[in-house]
Amino acid sequence: MIVVNLKDNSTTKQIQFFIFTPYQIYVKVANFLYEDIASHIEEEILNGVLQLGDKLPSVRMFSKQHNVSASTIFQAYYTLESKGLIEARPKSGYYVIYQPKKYRSDIVNSNQKEIPAIHELTTDGMISHIVDLLSAENYTHLSSAKPDLSLLPTASLQKSVKSALTALGADILNYDHPSGNIHLRQSIAGQQIKLGKAYTTKDIVVTNGCTEALTLCLRATTKKGDIIISDSLTYYGIHQIIKDLGLKFIPIPIHTKTGLDLKFLKRSIEKFPVKACLLTTNFNNPTGKSLSTAQKKELVQLITKRQIPLIEDDVYGELYFGKHRPSTCKQFDTEGLVLYCSSFSKTLAPGYRIGYTIAGKFTETVTRLKRIHSLGSSTLSQQALVGFLSKGRYPYHLKKLRHTLQANMLSYCKLIYQYFPEEIYFVPPTGGYILWIAFPEDFDSVALFEAAKMQNLIIAPGQIFSMNVSHKNYIRLSFSTPITEPIEKAIEVLGSLAKALIQKSYL
């Protein structure tokens, strides 16, 4: 390990380089002092300590009080300004311009089964219709849970593809190893170091996106007719996997404030012969909820006690807005029962279709199934990704992406506060891409979807994420696309349509 300290007046940054092989350099970037100061002020704004219109201390006063340089405070204020939290007023100073809006929480759909029960899936037709529209042109897509292309290092990735073609020559046409490119697996193992776990290349299986990873892990741990546990609200593709594999499932409620109901999960395990759990532990799609570290430890203890495999979907884990990456259940796994799944699709290159799983005691079975299922993953995509990761720029890209996404989220929230009906409710997420917005309980989100489609706008109604066709009064919006004039106009139109539907329901 090599440690480098970079210092500029009172602004100090430490960079740690972990070098494992010529193909694998993992860079851990600590925060600058100005980032810590900005983060503290941001928390005070989001928690209502600093409110709309409040004046921040002058740069000179702040730097004197905290014994830091003026340039450090300027950088902190610039960071907050770029997120739309404060603004500079000529000859006056910096003022708070963002105020979290408090909505009534009593409209949130609470129609959850209190008794564990097995459910049937009934949303296939609606899912197919919406998926068909996702790639349709001439629509403004307000619900895509993937990075906008403007947020990706396109030029660097294109260079990596060219380098891969040159480096491999005719071998680019060959199959790669079924478990994945050896150097890519080395790089993934290096990334896991920051989560406190050490793995070898034999522990990792590269897949065609996270969806294939989840599918292989389910096939490795269950058979047709088995009962599994999953989030009651989750990515609709998971519904289809469960149905196609002929599995029965128990949906676990996700509460507005506390997230996944672990007590319900425990009762479900006690009542039914559950063979596996498939859960999103960080920034659930669509709710944005995460399990706390304490809840993750408790969950691992529960499944370990009963020897039930846990398939952990952590595809959004790197997209956090705070100072620290959220933990994973895999960190606390001592018996290889957690099958960890993630990908580079949500952070770097959706079209590369590169995911992976660290399947613990099921690795051999998953490897065999991978070989049978698809033989291998794209040789070119894997080699191009190796080239990009070997440059050590991935952590910097992630940091920039997280900053942009958080700024986007705050901007979207302001527009939604401005244009949407006052009756709505949502909690700004702490990571990911998604806003999960509740309307009054009798609101029909499918009607809003159809009305929006007539205006060439695409949203996602809540039903398609529900295991039991609940949450009909919810919609999922994405903030991955930076705010432009057309996007603001689209949000304004959507808000007007929602207001009209609410007004109609009162007549």
N, C-alpha and C positions, 0 to 999 in steps of 0.2 A: 504493500500500500504506500502511496506517495501522498503527502499532505502539503498543500501550497496555500499560504496566506497572502491575500491581496489586500493592501491597505491604502486608503486615500483619506487623509485627515482622520475623522472619527468613524468613517465608513469602512468596516472590515468585512471581508468575505473569505470563508475557508472552502477550498475545493479539495475533495478527497478522490484520488484516482485509484480504483481497484483494477489491477491488470492481471488477467488470468491466462490469456493466450494472445497471439498476434491478432486474433479475430474478435477478441472480447475485451472491451474496456468499459467498465461501468463507472460513471461519473456521478458523484453525490454532491449536489450544490446546496450549500447552506444559505440562509437568508442574509441579505444586507441589513444593516441597522435601520436604514430608512424604510425597508419593507416591514420590519417589526413595528416601527412607529405607526406606519400607515395601517397595518393590521389592527392595532389597538384602537385607533381612532375609528376605523370602519366598524368594529364591534360595538363601540359606543353609539354610533349612528344607527346601526341595524337594531340595537336593543332599546333605542329610544332615549338613551341618556343625553345624547346630543340630538336636538330636534331641528326641524325645518326652520331656516332663518337664523339659527344660532351662528354667532361669529366665532371662528377659531382664533386661538392666540396668534399674535403676529409672529413672523418667522424669527425676528430678533428676540422677542420675549421667550418663545418656545425653546430656542437654542440655548439661551442663557439659563433658563430654569432647569434644563435637563443636561446641560454641559455637553452639548454636541454642536457640530458645525452648522452654520446657516444653510450650507449646500445640502446637508442631510435632510433638514426640515423641508427645504424646497422640493427635494426629490420625493419625500413622503407626500407632500401636498399635490405634486404633479400626478403621482400614482392615484390618489383619491379623486383628483379631477378627471383623469382618464376613464374612471369607472362611473362617472356621473354622480358622485356622492357630494362633491363640493364644487364651488366655482370661485374664481378670483374676480373681485370687483375693483375697478380702477380707483386708486387712492383711498381704498377702504379696507381691503384685506380679503380673507377667505371666509366663505359662508357655506353652511350646510344647505343643499338644495334637494336632498332626498329624504323622504319620510315614509317608513313602512306603514302601509295602511292596514288597519285592524278591521277585519270583517267578522260578522257573526258566525260562530262555529256550529250553531244549532241546525243549520240547513244541511250539514254533511250527512250523506247517506249512511245509515247505521244498520241497514237491513242485513245483518250477518247472522248466520246460524250459531247459536250458542252451544249446540250439541254437535260434536264431530259427526260428519256424515259423508258418504261417498256421493259424488256428483257426476252428471253427464254433461258433455260439451255440446253446445247448441249454437255456436256463433260462426260456423264454417262459411256459410254463404256470405255473411257480411264481411268477414275477413278477406275472402277471395275478391270481393268487389273493391275493397279499399286497396288491397295490394296491387290490383290491376291499374289503379289510378296513380300509384306512387311514381311510376316512370312516365306518366303521361305528360306530354308537352302542353304549353299554353295554360298551365295552372301555376298559381303561387302556392307552394307547399309550406304549410305552417305547422307540420307535425313530424317532420323527418328526424328520427333519433340517430343521426349520424353527422359527422362534421361537415360544415359547408366547405367546398373546395378552396375558398379564399383563405381558410384557416390552416391549410396544409402546406408543407414545404415542397411544393410541386417541382420546382427546378432541381432541388437536391435529389429528389426521388427519381426524376428523369435521368439525371447523371448516373445514379446507382444502377438503373436498368441498362444503360449503355455500357457501363463498366462490367456488369454481369455478363452481357453478351460477348464482350471482348475476352473476359477472363476464362469463361467456360468454352467458348468456341462451339464446336459441334456437340460437345457434351450437354449443352443447354437443351438438346432434344431428348436426352435420356430421362428415365425415371430417376427420382431421388430415392433415398432410403425411405421405407414406409413410415418410420418414426419421425422423419424430417431431416433436413440439412443439419449435419453435425455441428457446424459453426453457429447456426441459428439457435440450436438447442443450448449451446454453450453460452450464448448471449442472454437467452431467457433465464438460464440458471443464475447468471450474474445479476440480473435485475431482481431476483428473489432475495438476494443478500440483504437489501434494505428492509425486507420484511422479517429479517432475523432467521431465515431458513437457508440451509445449504443443500443444493441438489446437484446430481451429476446428469450428464446427457441421457443416461439410461432411464432417468425418472420422468423424462419429458417426451410427450408425443405431440408433434405438430399436426394440425388439422386444417380442414378447409373452413375457416371461420370458427367462431365460438359455437354456432349452431351444431356443426358436426361434432365438436367436442362434447357437448351436452348429450347428443344422440348416442354417441359411442359409450359414454359413461352410464347412461340409462340402460343400454343393452348389456353392458358388462355386469350390472348389479340387479337386473330384474328379468322376468320373463312374462309373456302374455298372460293377463289376468291378475298380475300382482297389484297390490295397493301401494301407492306412493303418496307422499305429502309434497305440496307445492304452495307457493304464495297464491292467495285468492285473486290478487291482481298481479299480472305479469305480462311479459312480452307475448303477443298472440302466437308467435311461432312455436313457443313452448307448448301451448295448448295442442297444436297440430302434431307435434312430436309424440306427446303423451297418447293422443288418440290413435295415431298410426301404429304405435307399438302395442296397442291393445291393453293399455294399463288403466287401472281404476285409480282415482285420486281423491284426496281429502284436501280441500282448499283451506289454508290457514288465514284467518282475518288479518288485515293490516289496518291499524287504528291511526287516526289523524295525528295524534300527538306521540304515541309510544311506539308506533311501527308494528312490526310482526308480533303477534300474540303468542308468546312462548308457552303460556299456561294452557292455551287451547291446543298447541302442538303436543304438549306433554300428555294431555288427556286423550288426544288422538292416538298416540303411540300406545297408551295403556289399553285402549279399547279395541284397536284393530291390529292385525299382523302386518304392520308396515314394513316394506322391503327396502325402501330408499326414500330420501328427502332430496328435493331439488329446489334450492332457494337462492334468491338474489340477496346478497348480504350488504352490498353498498350501492346506494342510489338506484333503488328499484325503479324499473321502467314498468308502469308509468308514474308511480307515486313520488319518486325521488327520495324515499325513506331509506335509512340505513340502520342496521343493528349497531348498538354501542359495543365497545370492546367487552364489557361485562356480559352483555347478552350473547355475544359470540362464544365466550368461554362457557357460559351456561349451556348453550346449544351443543357445543362439542361434548360437554360432559353428559348430556342427555343421550346423544346418539352413541357415544362410546359405551355407556352403561348397558345399552341394549344391543350393541354391535350392529347398528343400522348405518349403512353408508350415507354420507351427505355429499351431494353434488353441489358444489358452490359456484354460482355464476357471478364472477367479479369483473365483468366486461367494462364497467364504468369506474372501477376503483381508482384509476389514475386521474380522474377528472374532478378532483376535490378543490374546493375554494379556500379552505383554511390553510394553516401553516404546515400541517402534517397529513400524510397519507393515512386514510383509515386502515385499521387492522383487517385481517381476514381470519376466517375460521381455520384455514390451513395452518396458520401460525401456531395454533394450540392443539393440533392433531398429533397425537403420540403413537397411534396404532395404525396409521395409513388408511383410516376410514373416510377421510375427506378427499374427494376428487375435485381438485381445483381447476376451473375453466376460465379462460380469458382469451383476448385476441388483440390484434393491432388495428382492427377495423374501425373502432370508435375513436382512436387517438391519432392514427397516422395515414393509413391507406386502405379505405374500405374495399376498393377493387382488387387488392392483392389477395383477399380472402385467406388471411393467415391467422389462425387461432392456435390454441394449444391447451393441453391438459396435463396436470401433474396428478396422476391417478392413484398414488399410494400403493396399497397392496393389490390393486386391480390393474396395475400398469401392464402386466403381461397379457391379460385378457383384452384390454383396450388396444394394445399394439396389434394383436391378432385380428381383432374386429376392424381396425383401420385398414390393415392389409386386404381384408376381404371386401370391405365397404367401398374403398376408393383407391386402393393400392398405394397412393401417395398424394402429396400436395404439389402444386406448381413449382417446377424446378427454377424457372425464371423469377417468379415472385419471391421465393425464399432467398435466392442468391442476391437479388436486388436489395432485399431487406437487410441481409447480412452486411452488404456494402454500406448502407446508410447507418446502421447501428454501430459499425466499427469506427465511424468517424467521431463518436462520442457526443453527437449533437442532439440525441433524442431527449435527454433530460431538459435541455434548453428549450427545445420545441414544446415539450409538455408544459413547462412553466409559462411560456408565452400563450399557449392554447388555453390553459386554465385562467389566466388573467383576462383574456379576450372573452371567454365564455361567461365569466362572472360579470364583466362589464355589460355584455349582451343581456344577461339575465336581469340586471338592474334596469336597463333601458326598456326591456319588454314589460317589466313590472310597472314602470311608470306609465307606459302607454295603456296597459290594461286597466290600471287605476283610473286613467283619464277617459277611456272610451267604453269600457264594459259596464253592464248594469251594476248598481251598488249591491245587489243581492248576492253576488258571487262570493266564493271563499276559496282561498288557496294559500299555501305556505311556501314562500320562496325557498327553493332547495339549497343545499350546501354543496352541491356538485352535480355533475351530469349535464344533460341537455334539456330536461323536461319540466314543464309546468303542468300540474294536475289540478284542474279548475273545476270546482263544484258550483252548480246552479241550484236554485230551489228544487225541492225533492220531486215536484211534479213536472219538471222541465224535461223535454225530449231532445237529447243531444243528437239523435239520428235526424230529427227534423232540422236542426241547425246544420248538420253535415250536408243535407240535401239542399238547403237554402244557400249555403256557402258554395257548394259545387256549381250552382247556377251563376254564381259571381266569379267562377274560375278560381276559387279558393279551396284548398284541401285541408281538412282537419281530421282528427281521429276521435270518434265517439267512444265514450267510456266502456260500453258493453263489450267491445272486442278484446279488452284486457281482462275481463272478468271471467272467472271459472264458473260462475253460477248466474250469468246474465243479469247481474246487479249493476249498480252505478250508472244507470241510464241518464242521470242528470250531470254527468261529468264529461269533460273533453280533455284530450292531451294536446298541448301545444309545445313546440320546440323553439328554443332560442339560439339554435346553432348558427343561423344566418344573421350577420350584422344588420343593424337597423339602417334602412335606406328609405327614401321617400315612398317608393312603391310598397315596401313592407309596412311602414307606418299607415299608409292608406288601407292596406289589407286588414290590419288590426282594427282600424276605425270602422270599416265596413262590417267586419265580423261582430264587433260590439253592437253596431246598429241592428244587425239581424237578430242578435240575442235579445236585445231590448224589445224588439217587435214581437218575438215569440213569447216573452214573459208578459208583455202587455196583452197579447191575444188570449193568453191563458186566464187573465183576470176578467175578460169580457163574458 
